[in-house]
Amino acid sequence: MNNQFYWGRIPGVPLTSGQMIVASQVGDVTGDGFLDWVFLVGSKQQDSPYITKIQLMVKNGRTNQVQAFILPESAGYDPTIWLGDLTGNGIKDIFIAIDSGGSGGIIFAYVYSSIQGKMIKIFDSVQYNERHPFKVQYANNYKAEVYSENPRKKYTLDLQNKGNEYLNVIYNADGTLKQPIEGWVDPVSALYPVDLARNGKYDLLGMQQIAGRYHADGLGYVENLLHWNGREFLIVRQTVAIYGENL
């Protein structure tokens, strides 16, 4: 995402003691025709890549005024900024992604947009995960069923390519389950702006791993395409990708 590290101070950007600019992009995010400076600032220990107290700052290119926004989840690794039109109004929006550092590889992602002259948060990955729950259940005949509650969908995965050693632990010889087993779907672990129509207007493509008996027991991925409808990002296409069997 072409981020830059700044270890010093930038004129006109107020930083407190211990803060540094950890990501930066330039673009017109206010729609007034002037280039704005968009920064992520945070605190970082010299012996650790972990960054805390991450904030978004926008320096208006016309007025030189600086606005600061505290992120709901304000700590993690490798914070990045991308600027592009996600709302379709011709003005660049601010897309932020931060690696959580947890074992699930999830990210914290946010979109800030200038709407009616005011910069507001229009996407929050934590809220998104809460609004789109899943359920994973193993079923008889070497299958796993993935249930999406919003949108309401069901996906059936064939587990036979997992091999006999894997299946014999879970299933009886007649293909029935030895005991009930539930898996889960991770929160969003990847989120990418995509311009499917190649017209400069972007959607968001999210990926979430489907886990079986334990996290490393991956069964596939849920992929959601999110489109801004003028009020919120809605899932307009949901698919499940599975791993292929080696031939």
Protein Blocks (a to p, Z undefined) as FASTA:
>chain_A
ZZacdfbdcehiacdehiacfbdcdddfkonopacdddddddddfkbcbdghiacddddf
klopacddddfblcdehiacddddfkonopacddddddehianopacddddddeehiacd
fbdfklmmmmmccdddddehhiacdddfbdcddddddfklnojklmmmmpcfkopafbdc
dddddddfbdcdddfkonopacddddddddfkbmklcgbdcddddddehjaccdfbdcdd
dddddZZ
